[in-house]
């Protein structure tokens, strides 16, 4: 509590009183005694009020998405003498005035504070504070609101736009994309009983017509050929580029997973996380993406053995492209301002990034064939 102003007022009152006594002037005695009393009693009154007051942030949602509003409740408690104060919350912007009248058992008030976070990651929320003041502002006191809380800000998901190839005028996408279809292409590996939630395109209608019951096609991609999204977090120059790469990777994982499932490899993980068509495994993958930090090491692709398409996402080009991407082809996703190593056609756009179709040597799946047909070899 700062009582400098109150001390100055009290000292002025003492001087007035002494002058009144020295010069036998009663007109100075009344204001002198009044100033002395105000300066001496105000800090004591504010201290008593502050002793009975408090502000606590109630535990809320532990996670929030970038840019979305995060709402938290702050409970303010007053003592028997009431409360005249300002709520100062780092999440809430300007101070919020609080006025609560006297009550024998005190009173409580709930204030909702709304904030948003532009960048992902783990955030430490500071505790709110109460600044109790008297009407004259002579002796303000600050009441701490306890310990802070931790919040995880998740990367936001943005739509994936499958683009046309402007040079030839032919589409890279038919009904949202032959590129998307090539990335999620599956081979039929037999039939099995229908499972609720399976897309209608997977139902084997001839079997139903023959009276064999409702069956679905079992696709090889479910356990062998799912696409793999790899996030390269080597980005030392522009942190915002890494954030965009993370958003692009998250958006592509959701898009590809809904089409049949995919894998995600990021950070220091040696094995990819698998996300199925029902987005099973996605919450853990999203939390891992939220905590991705810039590093100097490339992702561990040396031990990769899955035959599915490769989607390589990076915030910047750090060194040469992975050998497996150059050999087998795939999709290279970079921020729009980063120039790719060759003039590959653009197949998609997501989160301020462009996806380039890399035509590898010896590629035999849909992605490699698509690249060779539309653009030829990289120049």
C-alpha positions as CSV (number, residue, x, y, z in Angstrom):
1,X,0.0,0.0,0.0
2,X,1.3,3.4,-1.0
3,X,0.4,6.2,1.5
4,X,2.7,9.0,0.3
5,X,-0.2,11.3,-0.5
6,X,-1.9,10.5,2.8
7,X,1.3,11.3,4.6
8,X,1.7,14.6,2.8
9,X,-1.9,15.5,3.6
10,X,-1.3,14.6,7.3
11,X,1.9,16.6,7.4
12,X,0.2,19.6,5.9
13,X,-2.5,19.4,8.5
14,X,0.1,19.3,11.3
15,X,1.8,22.4,9.9
16,X,-1.5,24.2,9.7
17,X,-2.3,23.3,13.2
18,X,1.1,24.5,14.5
19,X,0.7,27.8,12.6
20,X,-2.7,28.3,14.1
21,X,-1.3,27.7,17.6
22,X,1.8,29.9,17.0
23,X,-0.2,32.8,15.7
24,X,-3.3,32.2,17.9
25,X,-5.4,31.9,14.7
26,X,-8.3,29.6,15.2
27,X,-9.2,29.7,11.5
28,X,-6.2,27.5,10.8
29,X,-6.9,25.0,13.6
30,X,-10.0,23.4,12.1
31,X,-8.6,22.6,8.6
32,X,-5.3,21.6,10.2
33,X,-7.0,19.0,12.5
34,X,-9.2,17.9,9.6
35,X,-6.3,17.3,7.2
36,X,-4.3,15.6,9.9
37,X,-7.2,13.2,10.6
38,X,-7.9,12.5,6.9
39,X,-4.2,11.8,6.2
40,X,-3.8,9.5,9.3
41,X,-7.1,7.6,9.2
42,X,-7.5,7.0,5.4
43,X,-4.6,4.5,5.1
44,X,-6.0,2.6,8.1
45,X,-9.5,2.5,6.5
46,X,-8.1,1.3,3.1
47,X,-6.0,-1.3,4.9
48,X,-9.1,-2.7,6.7
49,X,-11.1,-2.8,3.4
50,X,-8.3,-4.5,1.6
51,X,-7.9,-7.1,4.3
52,X,-11.4,-8.3,3.6
53,X,-11.3,-8.1,-0.2
54,X,-10.0,-10.6,-2.8
55,X,-10.2,-11.6,-6.4
56,X,-9.8,-15.2,-7.7
57,X,-10.0,-16.5,-11.2
58,X,-12.1,-19.6,-11.4
59,X,-10.6,-22.6,-13.3
60,X,-12.0,-22.6,-16.9
61,X,-11.3,-24.4,-20.1
62,X,-7.7,-25.6,-20.2
63,X,-7.5,-25.2,-24.0
64,X,-8.6,-22.6,-26.5
65,X,-8.0,-22.2,-30.3
66,X,-6.1,-19.4,-31.8
67,X,-8.2,-16.3,-32.3
68,X,-11.3,-17.7,-30.5
69,X,-12.6,-15.9,-27.4
70,X,-11.4,-17.3,-24.1
71,X,-13.8,-16.5,-21.3
72,X,-12.8,-16.7,-17.6
73,X,-14.8,-15.7,-14.5
74,X,-13.2,-13.6,-11.8
75,X,-14.9,-13.8,-8.4
76,X,-14.5,-10.6,-6.3
77,X,-15.1,-10.7,-2.6
78,X,-15.7,-7.7,-0.3
79,X,-15.5,-7.3,3.5
80,X,-18.1,-6.0,5.9
81,X,-17.1,-2.4,5.1
82,X,-17.8,-2.8,1.3
83,X,-15.4,-2.3,-1.5
84,X,-14.5,0.6,-3.7
85,X,-11.8,-0.7,-6.1
86,X,-10.6,-1.4,-9.7
87,X,-10.2,-4.9,-11.1
88,X,-7.0,-5.1,-13.1
89,X,-6.8,-8.2,-15.1
90,X,-4.0,-8.6,-17.8
91,X,-6.6,-10.5,-19.9
92,X,-9.3,-7.8,-19.7
93,X,-7.7,-4.6,-20.9
94,X,-8.8,-1.4,-19.1
95,X,-9.4,-1.4,-15.3
96,X,-12.9,-2.4,-14.4
97,X,-14.5,-0.3,-11.5
98,X,-16.0,-2.2,-8.6
99,X,-18.4,-0.7,-6.1
100,X,-19.9,-2.9,-3.4
101,X,-21.8,-1.6,-0.4
102,X,-21.3,-2.6,3.2
103,X,-22.7,-6.0,4.3
104,X,-22.4,-7.8,7.6
105,X,-21.1,-11.0,5.9
106,X,-19.5,-9.3,2.9
107,X,-20.6,-9.7,-0.7
108,X,-19.4,-11.4,-3.9
109,X,-19.4,-10.3,-7.5
110,X,-18.6,-12.3,-10.6
111,X,-17.0,-10.5,-13.6
112,X,-16.5,-12.3,-17.0
113,X,-13.3,-11.4,-18.7
114,X,-12.9,-12.2,-22.4
115,X,-9.6,-12.4,-24.2
116,X,-8.1,-14.0,-27.4
117,X,-4.7,-15.3,-28.3
118,X,-3.1,-14.8,-31.7
119,X,-0.4,-17.4,-31.4
120,X,-0.4,-21.0,-30.3
121,X,1.5,-22.5,-27.4
122,X,1.4,-22.8,-23.6
123,X,0.4,-19.5,-21.9
124,X,0.7,-18.6,-18.3
125,X,-2.3,-16.5,-17.2
126,X,-1.4,-13.9,-14.6
127,X,-3.6,-13.7,-11.6
128,X,-6.1,-10.7,-11.4
129,X,-5.5,-7.9,-9.0
130,X,-7.7,-5.6,-7.0
131,X,-6.6,-2.0,-6.5
132,X,-8.5,-0.6,-3.6
133,X,-8.7,3.2,-3.3
134,X,-10.4,5.8,-1.2
135,X,-12.6,8.4,-2.9
136,X,-9.7,10.9,-2.7
137,X,-7.1,8.5,-4.0
138,X,-4.8,9.1,-1.1
139,X,-3.8,5.6,-0.2
140,X,-4.3,2.9,-2.9
141,X,-3.6,-0.7,-2.0
142,X,-3.2,-3.7,-4.3
143,X,-4.6,-7.1,-3.4
144,X,-3.1,-10.0,-5.3
145,X,-5.5,-12.6,-6.8
146,X,-3.6,-15.8,-5.9
147,X,-1.6,-18.0,-8.3
148,X,-1.8,-17.8,-12.1
149,X,-3.1,-20.5,-14.3
150,X,-1.9,-22.3,-17.4
151,X,-3.6,-22.4,-20.8
152,X,-2.8,-24.3,-24.0
153,X,-3.6,-22.4,-27.2
154,X,-4.2,-24.8,-30.1
155,X,-3.5,-24.0,-33.7
156,X,-6.6,-23.1,-35.7
157,X,-7.9,-25.2,-38.6
158,X,-8.3,-23.4,-41.9
159,X,-9.9,-24.7,-45.1
160,X,-7.8,-26.4,-47.7
161,X,-8.3,-25.0,-51.2
162,X,-7.5,-27.3,-54.1
163,X,-6.2,-25.0,-56.9
164,X,-6.3,-25.0,-60.7
165,X,-3.1,-25.1,-62.7
166,X,-3.1,-21.8,-64.5
167,X,-0.6,-22.8,-67.2
168,X,-2.6,-25.6,-68.8
169,X,-6.1,-24.6,-67.7
170,X,-6.7,-28.2,-66.5
171,X,-8.0,-28.7,-63.0
172,X,-5.9,-30.3,-60.4
173,X,-9.3,-30.9,-58.6
174,X,-12.5,-32.5,-59.7
175,X,-15.2,-32.2,-57.0
176,X,-12.6,-30.9,-54.5
177,X,-9.6,-32.4,-56.1
178,X,-8.1,-35.2,-57.9
179,X,-5.0,-34.2,-56.0
180,X,-6.9,-34.9,-52.8
181,X,-8.2,-38.1,-54.2
182,X,-4.6,-39.1,-55.2
183,X,-3.3,-38.4,-51.7
184,X,-6.0,-40.5,-50.2
185,X,-6.2,-43.2,-52.9
186,X,-6.9,-46.6,-51.5
187,X,-6.7,-50.1,-52.9
188,X,-9.6,-52.5,-52.2
189,X,-8.4,-55.3,-49.9
190,X,-11.6,-57.3,-49.5
191,X,-15.0,-56.9,-47.9
192,X,-16.1,-56.8,-44.3
193,X,-19.4,-56.3,-42.4
194,X,-20.7,-52.7,-42.5
195,X,-19.7,-50.4,-39.6
196,X,-22.0,-47.5,-38.7
197,X,-20.6,-44.2,-39.9
198,X,-18.8,-45.7,-42.9
199,X,-19.2,-43.3,-46.0
200,X,-21.8,-44.5,-48.6
201,X,-19.0,-44.6,-51.2
202,X,-17.4,-47.5,-49.3
203,X,-20.6,-49.7,-49.3
204,X,-20.5,-52.6,-51.6
205,X,-23.9,-52.2,-53.3
206,X,-23.6,-55.3,-55.6
207,X,-23.3,-57.5,-52.5
208,X,-26.4,-55.9,-51.0
209,X,-28.3,-56.5,-54.3
210,X,-27.4,-60.2,-54.2
211,X,-28.8,-60.5,-50.8
212,X,-25.4,-60.9,-49.0
213,X,-26.3,-58.1,-46.6
214,X,-24.7,-54.7,-46.0
215,X,-20.9,-55.0,-46.6
216,X,-18.2,-52.4,-47.0
217,X,-15.0,-52.3,-48.9
218,X,-11.9,-52.8,-46.7
219,X,-9.2,-50.4,-48.1
220,X,-5.6,-51.1,-48.0
221,X,-5.0,-47.5,-47.0
222,X,-6.4,-48.2,-43.5
223,X,-3.2,-50.0,-42.5
224,X,-0.7,-49.5,-45.2
225,X,-1.2,-46.6,-47.6
226,X,-2.4,-43.7,-45.5
227,X,-0.7,-40.4,-46.4
228,X,1.9,-39.0,-44.0
229,X,2.0,-35.3,-43.1
230,X,5.5,-34.4,-41.9
231,X,6.2,-31.0,-40.2
232,X,9.7,-29.7,-40.5
233,X,10.1,-27.2,-37.6
234,X,13.5,-25.8,-38.6
235,X,12.5,-22.1,-38.8
236,X,15.0,-19.7,-37.1
237,X,14.3,-16.5,-39.0
238,X,10.5,-15.9,-38.8
239,X,8.5,-17.4,-36.0
240,X,5.3,-16.5,-37.7
241,X,6.3,-18.7,-40.7
242,X,6.5,-21.7,-38.3
243,X,3.1,-20.8,-36.9
244,X,1.6,-20.8,-40.4
245,X,3.3,-24.1,-41.2
246,X,1.8,-25.6,-38.0
247,X,-1.7,-24.4,-39.1
248,X,-1.2,-25.8,-42.5
249,X,-0.1,-29.2,-41.2
250,X,-3.0,-29.3,-38.8
251,X,-5.5,-28.3,-41.5
252,X,-4.1,-30.9,-43.9
253,X,-4.2,-33.6,-41.2
254,X,-7.9,-33.0,-40.6
255,X,-8.7,-32.8,-44.4
256,X,-6.8,-36.1,-45.2
257,X,-8.0,-37.9,-42.1
258,X,-11.6,-37.3,-42.9
259,X,-11.0,-38.8,-46.3
260,X,-9.7,-42.1,-44.8
261,X,-7.0,-41.4,-42.3
262,X,-3.4,-40.2,-42.3
263,X,-0.3,-40.0,-40.1
264,X,1.5,-37.0,-38.5
265,X,5.2,-36.8,-37.8
266,X,6.5,-33.7,-36.0
267,X,8.9,-32.6,-33.3
268,X,11.3,-35.2,-31.9
269,X,8.8,-38.1,-32.3
270,X,10.3,-41.2,-33.8
271,X,7.0,-42.6,-34.9
272,X,4.0,-40.9,-36.5
273,X,0.7,-40.4,-34.8
274,X,-2.1,-42.1,-36.6
275,X,-5.5,-40.3,-37.1
276,X,-8.4,-42.4,-38.5
277,X,-11.4,-41.3,-40.5
278,X,-13.4,-40.6,-37.3
279,X,-10.5,-38.4,-36.1
280,X,-9.5,-40.8,-33.5
281,X,-6.1,-39.7,-32.2
282,X,-6.6,-36.1,-33.4
283,X,-6.8,-34.4,-30.0
284,X,-3.4,-35.8,-29.0
285,X,-2.0,-34.8,-32.4
286,X,-3.4,-31.2,-32.1
287,X,-1.8,-30.8,-28.7
288,X,1.5,-31.9,-30.0
289,X,1.3,-29.4,-32.8
290,X,0.4,-26.6,-30.3
291,X,3.7,-27.3,-28.5
292,X,6.0,-27.5,-31.6
293,X,9.0,-25.3,-31.1
294,X,11.7,-24.2,-33.6
295,X,14.5,-26.6,-33.8
296,X,17.7,-27.2,-35.8
297,X,17.2,-30.9,-36.4
298,X,15.2,-32.2,-39.4
299,X,12.3,-34.6,-38.8
300,X,13.2,-38.3,-38.4
301,X,12.4,-39.6,-41.9
302,X,15.2,-42.1,-42.2
303,X,13.3,-45.0,-40.8
304,X,10.0,-44.3,-42.7
305,X,8.7,-47.4,-44.4
306,X,5.1,-46.6,-45.2
307,X,4.2,-46.6,-48.9
308,X,1.6,-43.9,-48.8
309,X,1.9,-40.3,-50.2
310,X,4.1,-37.8,-48.4
311,X,3.1,-34.3,-47.5
312,X,6.1,-32.3,-46.3
313,X,5.3,-29.0,-44.5
314,X,8.0,-26.5,-43.6
315,X,8.2,-22.9,-42.4
316,X,11.4,-22.3,-44.5
317,X,13.8,-24.3,-46.6
318,X,16.6,-25.3,-44.3
319,X,19.1,-27.2,-46.4
320,X,18.2,-29.7,-49.1
321,X,14.9,-31.4,-49.4
322,X,14.6,-34.9,-47.8
323,X,15.9,-37.6,-50.1
324,X,12.7,-39.6,-49.9
325,X,10.7,-36.6,-51.1
326,X,13.0,-36.1,-54.1
327,X,13.0,-39.8,-54.9
328,X,9.3,-40.7,-54.5
329,X,7.7,-37.3,-54.9
330,X,4.8,-35.9,-52.9
331,X,3.6,-32.5,-51.9
332,X,5.9,-29.8,-50.5
333,X,4.0,-27.1,-48.5
334,X,5.7,-23.8,-47.8
335,X,4.7,-20.3,-46.8
336,X,3.6,-18.3,-49.9
337,X,6.6,-15.9,-49.7
338,X,9.1,-18.8,-49.7
339,X,10.4,-19.7,-53.1
340,X,10.5,-23.5,-53.9
341,X,13.6,-25.0,-55.3
342,X,12.0,-25.7,-58.7
343,X,9.0,-24.6,-60.7
344,X,6.6,-27.2,-59.5
345,X,2.8,-26.7,-60.1
346,X,0.7,-25.5,-57.2
347,X,-1.9,-28.0,-56.1
348,X,-3.3,-26.6,-52.9
349,X,-3.4,-23.5,-50.7
350,X,-3.9,-23.5,-46.9
351,X,-3.2,-21.1,-44.0
352,X,-1.1,-18.8,-46.2
353,X,1.0,-21.6,-47.5
354,X,1.2,-23.2,-51.0
355,X,1.4,-26.9,-51.7
356,X,3.7,-27.8,-54.7
357,X,3.5,-31.1,-56.5
358,X,7.0,-32.6,-56.4
359,X,7.5,-35.2,-59.2
360,X,9.8,-37.8,-57.8
361,X,11.8,-40.3,-59.9
362,X,10.1,-43.7,-60.2
363,X,6.8,-42.6,-58.6
364,X,3.9,-44.9,-59.4
365,X,1.0,-43.6,-57.3
366,X,-1.5,-41.0,-58.2
367,X,0.5,-38.0,-56.9
368,X,3.5,-38.8,-59.1
369,X,1.5,-39.5,-62.1
370,X,-0.5,-36.3,-61.6
371,X,2.7,-34.2,-61.4
372,X,4.3,-35.7,-64.5
373,X,1.1,-35.3,-66.6
374,X,0.4,-31.7,-65.7
375,X,3.9,-30.2,-65.4
376,X,6.5,-32.6,-66.4
377,X,9.8,-32.7,-64.6
378,X,10.9,-29.8,-62.4
379,X,12.9,-27.2,-64.2
